[in-house]
């Protein structure tokens, strides 16, 4: 029988395996991996009507067993040196293995006596996000004129032409935040979202990006930004009323289901990357 796996990933992309007894570390009896909700109820006659239903914070926990003190010290150094941590949950479904992430911080790490020659350390994480999946997808990109088509790996560089049309099916449980990176030379770049051929969101930035300059845009709840990155690596904050107008829905996420993302500019879009995170309340 295939088993699920648990790892931690730091902000540098380094992994700490919590499912490898041969490497002296294994996470036992994990909990708080699902979802729970909080609701208020209104009494109407003899019927209770659910109101204000919200998802509650989940805090994964368990006990990590170490074969020796050296591995325990390595784990402590790993979590204390990390600026950010992701709890990685690998699930062996019947037909494929999928990897899900949850942003976390450490709430509690205890060090106890040895049990059966192993050091048992209870641990509790603070869950900072829903579960989300990062996956490589093959998409068909089409030019709006002449229907020139090709396929490419998701998150790779775009081809030429000044209009990109990307169909995306958000199979998550909520709207999906996105990260966009466009590299100059570009004049007046924009990103728009369409559902059934109707535009529902649009962000147009009336600027010029010189060669090697970048436009960086994120709609993640805990990391929302709009920057112009200069060639020396410095950042110019474009998150001002001049460019951002909440009434025009230009800070947006992709809706559930199928939508179309269109990237445009006054000239050819030569280099760019669009990352979409599908989020799940439970996996």
N, C-alpha and C positions, 0 to 999 in steps of 0.2 A: 504494500500500500504506500502510495506517495505521501509525504508529509509536508506540511506547510513550513515555511522558513521565516526567520526574523533577523533583521540586520539594522544597524544604525549607519546613517550617512551624514558626514559633516559638510560644512560649507565649501570644502575643497574637493568634494566628490569622493573622499576616502571612505571605505566601508569597514565596519567592525561586525564580524560574523557572530551572531548570538545563537547559532544553531549547529555548532560543530564541536562535538565532544572531543574529537581527536585533537582539536586545537585548544582544548581545555576550557571551553565556555559553551553553555547552553541555557536558553531561557525556558523555564518550566511554568506551567499553569498560567498562561497569559489571560488577562480579562480586560473588559472595557473596550472590546474591538468592534462592537456593534453600534447601535443607535438608540437613543431614548428621547422622549419629547415631554415638554411641559405645556399644559393647556389651562386656560380659564374656561369656566362653563357658566352659561346663562340658563336660568330655569324659565321655561315658557310653558305654562300649564303644568303638565306632568312630564315634560320632555326636557332633557338637558341638551343644550346646543353648545357645541364646542366653539370657543372663541380664543383668538390670540395664541395659536399653536406655534411653538418655537422648538427648535432642536436644542438639546442640552449639550454642554461640553462633555466630551468623553476623555478619560484619562487612563490610557493603557497602563497596566501594571502586571507584575509577575515576580518570579524569583530567578535570578541568574546564578547558576552553579559554576564555580571555577575549580579546576583541579589543583591549582597552585596560586600562591600569593602574587607571583610575577604577572600572571594573566589578569588578575584583579587590578593590580596597579596600572597595567597597560590600559585597561578599560577606563579607570578613573582619569588618567591623563588624557584619554581620547575625548571624553565628554567635557572635561574642564577646559581644554584648549580650543573647543569648537565655538565659533560665533553663532552658528545655526546648526540644528539637528533635524534629521528626518527619520521617522520610524518607518522601516521598509518591511512590507508584509507580502510574501510571495505565496500565492495560492495555487495548488495543483488541481485545476479544473480537469474534467474528464478528457477534454480534447486538447487543452493547451495550458501552459503555465503563465500566470499573469502577475505583474508586480505593481503594487500600490504603495503610495506614500502618504504620510501624515506628518505635517510640521509639528514638532514637539519641543519642549524644554524639560529639564529634569526637576521634578518636585522633591523627590526623596530617594536616596541611595543608602541602604544600611549594610553594615558589614558585621556578620554574626560568626558564631563558632562553626567549626566544620561538622558536617553531617555525612556519615559514610565516606569519610576521607575527602569530602569536597566542601568548599567554602560556599555557604548559601547566603546570597545577598538580595533581599527584597528591594524592588525598585518601582517607583511610580513616576510616570511622565505626565506633563500637562499637555493635553491635546490642543493645538493651536489652529487647526484647520480640519476640514473634511478630508476623507480619503481622496486622492487624485491619482490618475494614471498618466504616465508619460510613455508614449509608444511611438514607434516608427510606422508611418502609414504611407501607402502609395496613393498619390492623388493624380487626377488628370487636370492639368492647367490648360485653359483655353483662351486664345486671343478672341476678343469680342467680334472682330472682323475676320472674315475668311475662315473662321473655325479651325485655325491651326492648333493642333493638339500634341501633347507629349506627356509622359509620366515622369515623376521624379520622387525621390525619397523625401518624406516629410522633414522639415527643418533644414533642408539643403538650400543651396543658392538658387535663385530664380534664373530663368533664361532672359533673353532680351524682350523688347516691346514695352510699351508704356501702360498697358492695362493687364492686370492679373485677375482671374476669376477662379475662385477656389470653392468647391462645394464641400461642406462639412456637416456630418451628422453627429450632433451632440447627444450621445446615449447616456449621459450622466443624469443625476437626480436633480440638479440645479443648473442655472446658467453658468456658462464656462468662461472664466477670465482668459485674457490673451496677452501675449507679449509680442511686440512688433519691433523689428530692427531693420531699418532701411539705410543704405549707404549711398553717398553722393558719387557722382554729380546728379542732383535731383532738383527740380524746380516745382514748387507747389504740390508736394505729395499729399495724398489723402487716403483714408480707409473708410469703406462703407459696408454695411451689412444689409442684405436683401432676404426677404422671405416671400416665396411665391411671386417673385418678380417685383415686389414692392420694397422700396428703401425704408428701413426702420431706424437706422443709425448712420451718422456720417461725421467724420472728423477731418476737416481740411486745414492744413497748416500752410499759410502763405509765406513760406520762406524758401531760400535757396540753400541747398547743401552742396558745398564744394567737395571735390574728390577727397576721399578718406574721412570726411565728416559723416556722422551718423545721426539719425532720428531714432530715439528710443521711447517706446510707449508701453505702459503696463496698466492693466485694469484690475490687478489682484487687490483684494480688500486690504491686505496688510503691506502692500508695496505698490501703491498707485503713483505713477509719475509720467511726465512728458519732458524729455530732455533733448537738447542738441549736444552731441559729443564733439568737441573740437579735435583737431588733429593732434594736439598735445595731450589729449586725454581729459582735459578739463570739461566741466559740464555747465551748460547754460539752461536754467530752469525755464521751460516754456509753459509751466502750469499756471497760467495767469488768465484773467478774463479776456485778454486779447485773443487767445486761442481756444480756451475752454469755456463753454457755455452750457451749464447743466440743463437749461431749458431746451437746448437743441439736441439733447441726448447724445452728446459726443464723448461721454465717458461710459463705455458700454461693455457688456459681456454677450457672448453668443447664446441665443435662446436654445431651449431643448428642442431636439428634432433637427431637421435639415435646414440649413441656411447657406447663403452664398456670401463670401467675403471678396470684395473688390478692392484692389490696390491700384491707384492711379497716380499719374504725375504728368506734367507738361512735356516731359521727355521720356526716353527709355528707362525702365527700371532694370538695372543691371545686376544689383546685388541686394539681397534681403532675406530675412528669416521671420517666419510667423509661427509662434508656438501657442497651442491651445491646450488648456488643462481641463479634462473632463473630471468633474468632482462627484463623489458618491457619499451618501450618508452612512451606508454600510456596504461591505463587499463580502 
